Amino acid sequence: MGAYLRNPEIKSIIIKLLFIHVIFSAIFILFIGSEVSNINKKIVDQNTAIIGQILYKYPELEADIIKTVTNTPTREEISKGREVLESYGYNKNISVETQPMLREIVPNFKTKLLLLALAYLIPLMLLIFLEYRKIFSKVKALSIASEAVVEGNFNVIHNEDEEGDFAILSYNFNNMANRLKLSLVNLSEDKIFLKNIISDISHQLKTPLTSLSAINDLLLEDKTIQPEIQKDFLEKSRSQLNRMEWLIINLLKMARLESGAINFKMKKFLVSDSIERALDPLILKAEEKHIKILIHQCKEEVYLYGDEEWIAEALSNIIKNSIEHTNQGGEIHIEASETTLLSSITIRDDGEGIDRVELPHIFERFYKGINTVKTESVGIGLALSKLIIEGQNGYISVISEKAIGTRFSITFIKGVL
């Protein structure tokens, strides 16, 4: 009951109904009192006429007759009078219409009672009409706002200043409109993203496919190719296939991360174990360029709470990027540290560095730098690492200076991972 009474519409109707009921109850009481007074006057007039007529003929009965009228009659008097009147057809079963005293009062009473009922019903119906018109005006306003939202106008704000269910409905409507707007914006962005990524994938795959096609044509058409050259062509073909495979696998990983399809397996693990896992596929690549990878251990072992496999994936992409941009004989330093609040991993190289203009863009998909000459770089490794780290409530930043080197810092707040 209390849930309904919090609505101003219901409270308004109840208060006004009570007011009308009280007013018309008072009028009805006054009306009944007036009619009873009229009946009383008729009774007095009738008794007066009867006594006058009797005393006119029998004046000596005045004392007895007056006593009968002014006092309560005895049973014997009532019984005797009934016997006499019944002989003339006057008894309790006489109809109201044939009752001389009520013949004029009853029709007027019925008319007045009908008018009183109409007088009660008219304001009651008017009240119901006005109150429900107010309610339906709110429903209509909400309907118009809904049509506007359906037509794509999400700037419609439906305000309801009073408390109650309409206020809740208004709030939920505005919330729904905002969510629909956000969903459409996200859908539009997803379409743009899909269009861009398809374009980027097509562009990235075009180069290795062209190379593979050219190599394949040479191997098919030139029957005089020496075995050494043929082997070189096949190795290049394998390299291009590996590049395409890596690109497709990592694009699928990015798509799964961005769509929220990845459920990270959160657990406590040693950072050193994750670093070793990240380095395993990169050792040969570093040795080819004679790059030293130095791991600086803390006095105490550093732990993280997260998905060890995905953290290793993120670290591997960052280290791979450092190897690609570090010159022959360079060094890469990896260090894990922690404080009371934070756990951090830093990856620092003494490579070519990143131009200040390019720093804000290095985590963007397919960004390879303005002056890069490394054709093997695809430009999605760092973007994938950023998605993995931020997906586990981490933070990645970079500091770099041309010809000096680059430093990546990965930070996790303890207890948040």
Secondary structure as UniProt FT lines:
FT   HELIX           2..5
FT   HELIX           8..57
FT   HELIX           59..61
FT   HELIX           62..70
FT   HELIX           75..86
FT   TURN            87..89
FT   TURN            92..93
FT   TURN            96..98
FT   TURN            100..104
FT   HELIX           105..150
FT   TURN            151..152
FT   TURN            154..155
FT   HELIX           165..221
FT   TURN            223..224
FT   HELIX           227..258
FT   TURN            259..260
FT   STRAND          267..270
FT   HELIX           271..279
FT   HELIX           280..282
FT   HELIX           283..288
FT   TURN            289..290
FT   STRAND          292..296
FT   STRAND          303..306
FT   HELIX           308..324
FT   TURN            328..329
FT   STRAND          331..338
FT   STRAND          342..349
FT   TURN            356..358
FT   HELIX           359..361
FT   TURN            362..363
FT   TURN            365..366
FT   TURN            375..376
FT   HELIX           381..391
FT   TURN            392..393
FT   STRAND          394..401
FT   TURN            402..404
FT   STRAND          405..413
FT   TURN            414..416
//
